Amino acid sequence: MPTILETIFQRRSIRQYQERPVPRELLIDLLRAAMAAPSAVNKQPWEFVVVTRPERMAELQAVLPYGKYNAPAAVVVCGVPELAQNEPTGSYWVQDCSAATENLLLAATGLGLGTVWTGVYPVTARVREVQRVLGLPEGVIPLGVILVGYPAEAKPARTQYREDRVHWERY
C-alpha cells in the first residue's frame, strides 16, 4: 500500500479513460472521503451530484469547455453558502468545498481511479449552465466537476516543489 505522500505525488489529471463503468461502491467511497474533509467550524457546506448516465454526462460535458473527456462518471462538488461559516467580509464555502474536492481526488488515486478537476465557479455563465443541466436549487453553487474513471493513460508520479516559492519565517 502506498504511503500518503506517494499517493499525493501519484495524483495527476487524467484525460483519457477506459470504457469501463465505475462501481457505485467506489463512487460512495469517494464521497465518504470528500465528506471527511475539514470545514470552517465544521459547517460542511457541501452537496454532491453524481452523474453516471451517458446522456446526462454528455449534457454536462457540453457546457464544460475543459471537460470534454470520455470519463464514465462525474462528481459535481457544490457549495451551499447559506450553510457555511459566514462572516461580514465573506464566506468559507469555497475553501471547504475545495478541501472536499482534494480529498476526493486523492481517494480516487488511492483506489486506482483517474480524475480531472474541471472548474465551474466563479465563471457565472458556467455556474448557470451546470445549475440548469443538473436542476440545482437556488443557493446551491457548483464549484467544480470531477470527471472520474479508470485511467487509459499513465503519468509518472511527481512533485512540483519549488524552493524559490518557499519563505521561512517571513517573506
C-alpha positions as CSV (number, residue, x, y, z in Angstrom):
1,M,0.0,0.0,0.0
2,P,1.5,3.4,-1.0
3,T,2.2,6.0,1.7
4,I,0.1,9.2,1.7
5,L,3.0,11.1,0.2
6,E,3.3,8.6,-2.6
7,T,-0.5,8.9,-3.3
8,I,-0.2,12.7,-3.4
9,F,2.7,12.6,-5.8
10,Q,0.9,10.0,-8.0
11,R,-2.3,12.1,-8.3
12,R,-2.3,13.6,-11.8
13,S,-5.0,15.0,-14.0
14,I,-6.2,12.1,-16.2
15,R,-7.9,13.0,-19.5
16,Q,-8.2,9.5,-21.1
17,Y,-10.4,6.9,-19.6
18,Q,-11.2,3.2,-20.2
19,E,-14.7,2.4,-21.4
20,R,-15.5,0.8,-18.0
21,P,-18.1,2.0,-15.5
22,V,-17.0,3.0,-12.0
23,P,-18.9,0.8,-9.5
24,R,-21.3,2.7,-7.3
25,E,-19.5,1.4,-4.2
26,L,-16.3,3.2,-5.3
27,L,-18.2,6.4,-6.0
28,I,-19.6,6.2,-2.5
29,D,-16.1,5.7,-1.1
30,L,-15.1,8.9,-3.0
31,L,-18.0,10.8,-1.4
32,R,-17.1,9.5,2.0
33,A,-13.6,10.7,1.6
34,A,-14.8,14.1,0.3
35,M,-17.1,14.5,3.3
36,A,-14.2,13.7,5.7
37,A,-12.6,17.0,4.7
38,P,-12.2,19.8,7.2
39,S,-14.5,22.7,7.0
40,A,-14.7,26.0,8.9
41,V,-16.5,25.5,12.2
42,N,-17.4,22.0,10.8
43,K,-20.3,23.5,8.9
44,Q,-19.8,21.1,5.9
45,P,-21.5,23.4,3.4
46,W,-21.3,20.9,0.5
47,E,-23.6,18.8,-1.6
48,F,-22.6,16.4,-4.4
49,V,-24.3,15.4,-7.6
50,V,-23.1,12.1,-9.1
51,V,-23.6,11.6,-12.8
52,T,-23.1,8.2,-14.5
53,R,-25.8,8.0,-17.2
54,P,-24.2,8.6,-20.6
55,E,-26.8,11.0,-21.8
56,R,-26.5,13.2,-18.6
57,M,-22.7,13.0,-18.9
58,A,-23.0,14.3,-22.5
59,E,-25.3,17.1,-21.4
60,L,-23.0,18.1,-18.6
61,Q,-19.8,18.0,-20.7
62,A,-21.5,20.1,-23.4
63,V,-21.4,23.1,-21.0
64,L,-17.8,22.4,-19.8
65,P,-15.2,23.9,-22.1
66,Y,-12.4,21.9,-20.4
67,G,-14.3,18.8,-19.5
68,K,-14.9,17.0,-22.8
69,Y,-13.1,13.7,-22.0
70,N,-14.5,10.2,-22.1
71,A,-15.0,9.7,-18.4
72,P,-17.8,7.4,-17.4
73,A,-18.7,9.3,-14.3
74,A,-18.6,12.7,-12.7
75,V,-18.9,14.1,-9.2
76,V,-20.1,17.7,-9.1
77,V,-19.0,19.4,-5.9
78,C,-21.5,22.0,-4.9
79,G,-21.4,24.6,-2.2
80,V,-24.3,25.9,-0.1
81,P,-23.1,29.3,1.1
82,E,-26.1,29.6,3.5
83,L,-24.7,26.6,5.4
84,A,-21.1,27.8,5.5
85,Q,-19.3,29.7,8.2
86,N,-20.1,33.2,7.1
87,E,-18.5,36.4,8.3
88,P,-19.2,40.1,7.4
89,T,-16.4,40.0,4.9
90,G,-17.2,36.7,3.2
91,S,-17.9,33.0,3.3
92,Y,-15.7,30.0,3.6
93,W,-17.7,27.7,1.3
94,V,-15.1,27.8,-1.5
95,Q,-12.3,26.7,0.8
96,D,-14.4,24.0,2.4
97,C,-15.6,22.5,-0.9
98,S,-12.0,22.7,-2.3
99,A,-10.8,20.7,0.7
100,A,-13.5,18.1,0.0
101,T,-12.5,18.1,-3.7
102,E,-8.9,17.4,-2.9
103,N,-9.9,14.6,-0.6
104,L,-11.9,13.1,-3.4
105,L,-9.0,13.4,-5.9
106,L,-6.6,11.7,-3.5
107,A,-9.0,8.9,-2.6
108,A,-9.6,8.2,-6.3
109,T,-5.8,7.9,-6.9
110,G,-5.5,5.6,-3.9
111,L,-8.3,3.4,-5.4
112,G,-6.7,3.2,-8.8
113,L,-9.1,5.7,-10.4
114,G,-8.2,8.7,-12.5
115,T,-9.7,12.1,-12.2
116,V,-9.6,15.6,-13.6
117,W,-10.9,18.7,-11.8
118,T,-12.9,20.9,-14.1
119,G,-13.6,24.4,-12.7
120,V,-17.0,25.9,-12.8
121,Y,-17.2,28.6,-10.1
122,P,-16.6,31.6,-10.3
123,V,-17.4,31.8,-14.0
124,T,-21.0,32.9,-13.9
125,A,-22.1,31.5,-17.2
126,R,-20.7,28.1,-16.4
127,V,-22.3,28.1,-12.9
128,R,-25.7,28.9,-14.5
129,E,-25.3,26.2,-17.2
130,V,-24.3,23.5,-14.7
131,Q,-27.2,24.5,-12.4
132,R,-29.6,24.2,-15.3
133,V,-28.3,20.9,-16.6
134,L,-28.4,19.3,-13.1
135,G,-31.6,21.1,-11.8
136,L,-29.7,22.6,-8.8
137,P,-32.0,24.5,-6.5
138,E,-31.4,28.2,-5.8
139,G,-28.4,28.7,-3.4
140,V,-26.6,25.5,-4.5
141,I,-23.5,26.6,-6.4
142,P,-21.4,24.1,-8.4
143,L,-17.7,24.7,-7.5
144,G,-16.3,22.1,-9.9
145,V,-16.9,18.9,-11.8
146,I,-14.6,16.0,-11.1
147,L,-14.5,13.5,-14.0
148,V,-13.8,10.0,-12.7
149,G,-12.9,6.7,-14.4
150,Y,-10.3,4.1,-14.8
151,P,-7.3,5.7,-16.5
152,A,-6.4,4.8,-20.0
153,E,-3.1,6.8,-19.7
154,A,-0.2,6.6,-17.3
155,K,1.6,9.6,-16.0
156,P,4.7,9.5,-13.7
157,A,4.4,10.5,-10.1
158,R,5.8,14.0,-9.5
159,T,6.2,16.7,-7.0
160,Q,6.1,20.3,-8.1
161,Y,8.2,21.6,-5.2
162,R,9.9,24.8,-5.9
163,E,12.4,26.1,-3.4
164,D,12.0,29.7,-4.8
165,R,8.4,29.7,-3.7
166,V,9.2,28.9,-0.1
167,H,9.9,31.5,2.5
168,W,10.8,30.7,6.1
169,E,9.6,32.9,9.0
170,R,9.0,35.9,6.8
171,Y,8.6,36.7,3.1
